[in-house]
Each structure stands twice: as structure tokens, then as C-alpha cells.
Amino acid sequence: MLVEKTIDLQNSQLSWLRLEQEFPVELEDSFYWLLSNLEIHRFSFERDPNENTTQTLFIWLPFNEWPVREQETLIRTFISLAKTFDLTLPPCKWIKVKDEDWSLSWKKSWKPDPVGKSILILPAWLDVPDKFLERKIIRLDPGSAFGTGSHPSTRLCIEALDNNPPVSQIIADIGCGSGILSLAALKLGAQSTYSVDTDSLAISATKINSALNDFSENLLNVFLGSIEEIEANMPRKKIDLVLCNILAPVIKLIGPGFEKIIGHKGKVILSGLLVEQIEELQEFFLPLGWQVLEIKTKDQWALMVLTHDLR
């Protein structure tokens, strides 16, 4: 059993329980999805920039709504989620806490996070540390979640952009989440981005983070939907680079539509792939006329760069 101990809430006069669960970083997006589906909204992820393999999930729960049985059910759900990826979780901790403003206390755990050669992801309320003054700063509200830059697939994408800056290019960001990849592209010299997501909360998060970085609507264009919205709203000059950091089944679903938006010799960066899915995706795109230019991996995750010589 994963729980170190459960708390008898009937005898507790405290207002909150804080659950602390260490987990492999590749589960961040999955944990976010799970907690959103469970309608648990008071949570945060803590990641030490010096520790690349694990981070900690903090959840604040009202004590009178979470008896022992509900605590144990929640942990079993976490275990099942990890097993889906052939991963295991260490024991979690349940801690009694005094009534606190969780929306402020979780901010204490966030730190500046350097990615690649030149990007710094900075929680919006922090100042830029002197040692990072030369980096390009992406100010982010981690409370918006939907991608904070810690997931290996997101870092692969940012590093790919950093290594080959999209200067003056028009970008499509499909499944934009927090907007972090759109922001990185603009910081690295992109002309504009067309960012879409099927989740209205992700659209709100992207707009919040765009404002934090002082990008106008004509630079970071955000739409609710998928690739069809990009096709309907993009300029006459087609897209130079498509960013698609989503799961492989969704990539296969929308992949045949890439050629409708991509310009001549444009590129597509696919991430969100497990390493074992590389061959599957290659076999899917090659008959559609796409050429694989590059493959990168980080932990269990992979990134693939495609091009299509469209005429």
C-alpha cells in the first residue's frame, strides 16, 4: 500500500490536509489531467531545476470532505495511473496543516528554471536572478498549469527551438496548453504564432501568459479548436513551423491535415511521443510524403522533426 498513513479526519480540528507525492517528471501532464477530471483544483507541482527525474505534487484538501476511505481511493488511482506508463510511485505523505491560503503557499516552491542554452522559465511573481540576466525570459503563471516546462516532451520542444531559432517564421502551436511553446518561439524571434487548444481553460491560460510577456494579440493569436481553426485564421503565407506536443493517437488523427497549413519546405516538430512509438509514427507519416529530419529523446519521451517538400 502506497500511503504511509491516513489521517482520521473525524478527530481533526484542522481545516486542510496536504498530500505530498513524489513522482517521475514524465507523469506531470497525466497527473494534471487526472486531477482536473477529479475536480481537484488546489494543487501545485514543485520541481528542483537541479533534479531532472522527479518532482513533487502538492494537493490541499478540505479535511471534512476526505475521510480515510477517500484518501486511500485517491492513492490507488495514482498507482494505477503510474502503472499505465510502467512506473511506480514512492510512498506519499498526508500532513495536517493549519488553515492557510493555499493559493499563496504553493508559490513558495517555484524556482527559476533554465531550459536549453538561452531560455529561462520564470514564475511571474519572481525577479530575474542575476546569473540568468542574459537569458530570454518566459514569465509564466504556473497556477494556470497546462504545461510549466518541466515535462520532458516540453523541454525537448523548447530545446529544439533554442537550437534552431524560428526567426521571422510563422508558427502553429497545436495543443498549446499554457502557451509555453508559442512564447518560446516568439522569444526566439518568430514573426507570429497561431495557437489552438480544444480546452477552453488552456485558451485562458495561454492568454494570461501571453499578457504576462507583453505579447499583443496579433503576435500570439489564440483560438479554441484544432488544426481547422489554424487553417481558417492563418495568413495567406502558410505556416513555416508546426509545433505539436500532444499524444501519439491525436497526432495520427490530425496529421493528414498538416499539409493544408504548412508552407513549402515547412517543418513539423512532433513531441509527446514515447520512445517506443517512434517507428509507428515514422510508418504513419512516410506514406503521406513526410521526411524525418531528426529524432531526439529524453527519458522515455521522443521528439521527431518532419519536413514535406510541397509544391
C-alpha positions in Angstrom: 0.0 0.0 0.0 1.4 3.4 -1.0 0.0 5.5 1.8 2.4 5.9 4.7 -0.5 6.7 6.9 -4.0 8.1 6.6 -5.5 10.7 8.9 -8.5 10.2 11.0 -10.4 13.3 10.0 -13.2 12.8 12.5 -10.8 13.8 15.3 -9.1 16.6 13.5 -10.0 20.2 14.1 -7.7 21.4 11.2 -9.1 22.8 8.0 -6.8 21.2 5.5 -4.9 18.1 4.5 -1.8 18.5 2.4 -0.9 15.5 0.3 2.7 15.3 -0.9 3.5 12.8 -3.7 6.9 12.5 -5.4 6.6 11.2 -9.0 8.7 10.9 -12.2 8.5 14.1 -14.2 7.0 12.4 -17.2 3.8 12.0 -15.3 3.1 15.7 -14.8 0.7 16.1 -17.7 -1.1 12.9 -16.8 -1.4 14.0 -13.1 -2.8 17.3 -14.2 -5.4 15.6 -16.5 -6.4 13.3 -13.7 -6.8 16.0 -11.0 -8.8 18.1 -13.4 -11.1 15.2 -14.1 -11.5 14.6 -10.3 -12.3 18.3 -9.9 -9.4 18.7 -7.5 -8.2 22.3 -8.1 -5.9 23.1 -5.1 -2.6 21.6 -6.2 0.8 22.5 -7.4 3.9 20.8 -8.8 7.3 21.5 -7.3 10.4 20.8 -9.4 14.0 21.4 -8.4 15.9 22.6 -11.6 18.9 20.6 -10.4 16.8 17.4 -10.3 15.7 16.3 -13.7 13.9 13.0 -13.0 11.4 13.6 -10.2 9.2 16.3 -8.8 6.6 16.6 -6.1 2.9 17.0 -6.3 1.2 19.0 -3.5 -2.6 18.8 -3.0 -4.6 20.8 -0.5 -7.8 19.0 0.5 -10.6 20.2 2.8 -10.5 17.8 5.8 -14.2 17.3 6.2 -14.5 16.1 2.6 -11.8 13.5 2.6 -12.3 10.6 5.1 -9.8 7.8 5.2 -11.6 5.7 2.6 -11.5 8.6 0.1 -7.8 9.2 0.8 -7.0 5.6 0.0 -9.1 5.6 -3.2 -7.2 8.7 -4.4 -3.8 7.0 -3.9 -4.9 3.8 -5.6 -5.9 6.0 -8.6 -2.4 7.5 -8.6 -0.9 4.0 -8.5 -3.0 2.9 -11.5 -2.0 5.9 -13.5 1.7 5.3 -12.9 1.3 1.6 -13.9 -0.1 2.7 -17.3 3.4 4.0 -18.0 5.2 1.1 -16.3 6.2 3.4 -13.5 6.0 3.1 -9.7 5.5 5.8 -7.0 7.2 6.1 -3.7 5.1 6.4 -0.5 3.1 9.6 -0.3 2.7 11.8 2.8 -0.5 13.1 4.4 0.2 16.2 6.5 -2.2 18.1 8.8 -1.9 21.8 8.2 -3.5 24.8 9.8 -5.9 26.9 7.8 -3.7 28.5 5.2 -4.0 30.4 1.9 -3.0 27.6 -0.3 -3.1 29.8 -3.4 -0.1 31.7 -1.9 1.7 29.0 0.0 2.3 26.8 -3.1 4.1 29.7 -4.7 7.0 29.2 -2.3 8.1 26.0 -4.0 8.6 27.5 -7.5 12.0 28.5 -8.8 13.5 29.9 -12.0 14.0 27.1 -14.5 16.7 27.4 -17.2 16.0 25.4 -20.4 18.4 24.9 -23.3 21.1 27.5 -24.0 19.1 30.7 -23.7 15.6 30.3 -22.2 14.5 30.9 -18.6 11.1 29.9 -17.4 10.3 32.3 -14.6 7.3 32.3 -12.2 5.6 35.6 -12.8 6.0 36.9 -9.2 9.8 36.4 -9.1 12.6 38.7 -10.2 15.2 37.5 -12.7 18.3 36.2 -10.8 21.5 38.0 -11.8 23.0 34.8 -13.2 20.2 34.5 -15.7 20.0 38.1 -16.9 21.4 37.1 -20.3 18.6 34.6 -21.0 15.4 35.1 -22.8 12.7 35.2 -20.0 9.3 33.4 -20.3 7.2 34.7 -17.5 4.6 32.0 -16.6 1.7 31.6 -14.2 2.2 28.0 -13.0 -1.2 28.3 -11.4 -2.6 28.0 -14.9 -0.9 24.6 -15.2 -1.3 23.1 -18.7 2.4 22.8 -19.1 5.1 24.5 -17.0 8.1 23.5 -18.9 9.1 20.6 -16.6 7.8 17.7 -18.7 10.5 16.1 -20.9 8.4 16.4 -24.0 8.0 20.2 -23.5 11.7 20.6 -22.7 12.6 18.7 -25.9 10.5 21.1 -27.9 12.0 24.2 -26.3 15.5 22.9 -26.8 14.7 22.2 -30.4 13.5 25.8 -30.9 16.5 27.1 -29.0 19.0 25.1 -31.2 17.4 26.3 -34.4 15.6 29.6 -33.6 12.5 30.2 -35.8 13.5 33.8 -36.7 10.8 35.6 -38.8 8.8 32.3 -39.1 5.0 31.9 -38.7 4.3 29.2 -36.1 1.3 26.9 -35.5 1.1 25.6 -31.9 -1.4 22.7 -31.8 -2.5 21.8 -28.3 -0.9 24.9 -26.9 -1.8 24.3 -23.2 -0.2 27.1 -21.3 1.1 28.7 -24.4 4.7 27.9 -23.3 5.9 26.8 -26.8 4.3 29.7 -28.5 6.0 32.0 -26.0 9.4 30.3 -26.5 9.0 30.6 -30.3 8.3 34.4 -30.1 11.1 35.0 -27.6 13.4 33.3 -30.1 12.4 35.5 -33.0 9.2 34.1 -34.6 7.1 36.6 -36.5 3.8 35.4 -35.0 2.0 32.3 -33.7 -1.4 30.7 -34.3 -2.1 28.7 -31.1 -5.1 26.3 -30.6 -6.3 24.0 -28.0 -9.6 22.1 -27.5 -9.8 23.0 -23.8 -11.2 26.5 -23.1 -9.2 26.6 -19.8 -6.0 26.2 -21.8 -7.0 29.0 -24.0 -7.5 31.2 -20.9 -4.1 30.1 -19.6 -2.4 30.9 -22.9 -3.9 34.4 -22.9 -2.9 35.1 -19.3 0.7 34.0 -20.0 0.8 36.0 -23.3 -0.2 39.1 -21.4 2.5 38.4 -18.7 5.1 38.5 -21.5 3.6 41.6 -23.2 2.7 40.0 -26.5 -0.1 41.5 -28.4 -3.0 39.5 -29.9 -1.6 39.9 -33.4 1.6 38.2 -32.3 0.2 35.4 -30.3 -3.2 34.5 -31.9 -5.2 32.1 -29.8 -8.2 30.0 -30.9 -10.4 27.4 -29.3 -10.3 24.3 -31.5 -7.7 22.3 -33.5 -6.0 22.4 -36.9 -9.1 23.6 -38.6 -9.0 26.8 -36.7 -5.4 27.4 -37.8 -6.4 26.8 -41.4 -9.3 29.2 -41.1 -7.4 32.0 -39.4 -3.8 31.9 -40.7 -2.5 34.5 -43.1 -2.1 34.0 -46.8 1.5 33.0 -46.3 1.3 29.5 -44.9 2.8 28.2 -41.7 6.6 27.7 -41.6 6.7 25.6 -38.5 4.1 23.4 -36.7 4.6 22.6 -33.0 2.6 19.6 -31.9 3.3 18.4 -28.3 0.4 16.0 -27.8 -0.1 12.3 -27.6 0.6 10.0 -30.5 -3.0 8.9 -31.2 -4.1 12.5 -31.5 -1.1 13.3 -33.8 -2.2 10.5 -36.1 -5.7 11.8 -36.1 -4.7 15.3 -37.2 -1.5 14.5 -39.1 -3.1 14.2 -42.5 -4.2 17.8 -42.2 -0.7 19.2 -41.7 -0.1 19.7 -45.4 -3.1 22.0 -45.6 -1.4 24.6 -43.4 2.3 24.1 -44.0 4.3 26.1 -46.5 6.9 24.9 -49.0 9.7 23.1 -47.1 8.0 23.9 -43.8 8.7 21.7 -40.8 6.7 19.9 -38.1 8.0 19.3 -34.6 6.2 16.3 -33.0 6.6 15.6 -29.3 4.6 13.9 -26.6 5.7 10.6 -28.1 7.0 7.7 -26.2 10.3 6.3 -27.5 8.6 3.0 -28.5 6.2 5.0 -30.7 8.9 6.4 -32.9 8.7 3.6 -35.5 4.9 3.7 -35.5 4.9 7.4 -36.3 7.5 7.1 -39.0 5.5 4.4 -40.7 2.4 6.7 -40.5 4.0 9.8 -42.0 6.3 8.4 -44.6 3.5 7.3 -47.0 2.0 10.8 -46.6 5.1 12.3 -48.2 6.9 13.4 -45.0 10.6 13.0 -44.4 12.1 12.5 -41.0 14.9 15.1 -40.4 15.7 14.4 -36.8 14.8 12.4 -33.7 15.7 13.3 -30.2 14.9 11.5 -26.9 14.7 12.4 -23.2 13.9 9.8 -20.7 11.0 7.8 -22.1 10.0 10.6 -24.4 10.8 11.4 -28.0 10.7 14.3 -30.4 10.6 14.0 -34.2 11.2 16.7 -36.8 9.5 16.3 -40.2 9.5 18.2 -43.5 7.4 17.9 -46.6 8.6 19.2 -50.0 5.3 20.6 -51.0 4.9 22.2 -54.5 
